Amino acid sequence: MTDLLIEVWQHDEGSQSMGPVIEFNDVRHPPKAALVHSFRARSWVEAQHIYDLWCGVDSILPDDAFAELFSLAEREIQDEYLRRRIKRV
């Protein structure tokens, strides 16, 4: 079992985006977006649950939350990207 680093970005028009740190997601952030939160999750369902709790929304982790875990291959892709990722200042 593995987990992925998940980030929440605040966009200048007020919306937020949440997802795993991968190049595809990074290039989609508007230039003035700001990183506001990060956490690790073992599945997309767990990531959504953690995000909901962080937003103050009542959330119950379903019984099948870990039915489709993030894969080791996804973790390896993320780790490789994190080694070369350019951080915004």
N, C-alpha and C positions, 0 to 999 in steps of 0.2 A: 504494500500500500504506500502511496506517495501523496504529496500535496503540491499545490501550485501557489505562487505568490499572486494575489489578486489586488488590483488597485482601483480606487474610486477617484475619478477626476471631476472637478467642478468646472463647468464651461462658463465663459463670461456672460452668456445670456441667461444663466441661472440653472440650466439643466445639468444633470450628472450622467456619467457613464461609468460602468463597473465591468471589469473583466480581467482575465488572466494577462499577465505581462508577456506579450508577444509582439513582434514587430508590426503585424497587421493592425493591432489595436493602437499602438503608439503613433503610427502615421495618421490615424484618424482623429487625434485630438486637435482641437483648434489651437492656434499659436498662443493664445492667452489662457489656456486651460491650466488649472493648478491641481496638483496632487493633494488630496485632502484626507485620504485614509488608505491603509493597506493592511492586509491580513492573509493568512494561509487557509486554504480549504482543500478537502480531499475529493470533492465532487462539485458539479455545477449547482446541484440542489443545496448542498451545504453552503456554498458561496452566496447564493441568493438569501438563504436563511440568516447568515451572519450579517449581510448587507441590510436586510430588513430590520434586524435588531439594532444595528448601528443607527439606522434612520428613525428609530423609535416606533417602528411598526410591530404590532403583535405578530409573532411568527412561531409556528410549531414545526419542528423538524419532522418530516414524514418518515414513516417506517422504512420506505424504500430509498432514503436519502443517499445510501451508499451502494445502490444497485449498479450504478454506472460511475465508477471511480475514474478519476484522472489517471491516465496511463503513465508508465515509466517513460515511454517514448515522448509523451507531452512534456514531462519533467525535463528530460534531456534537451529537448528543443528550447525550453524556457531557460535552462541553465546556460546553454550555449549563447543565447541571445543576451542574457544578463551580463555575460563576460564582455560583450562588445557594445552594450547599450550606452548611448550618450545621455547623461542626465541633464534635465533642464535646470537652469539656475533660478 
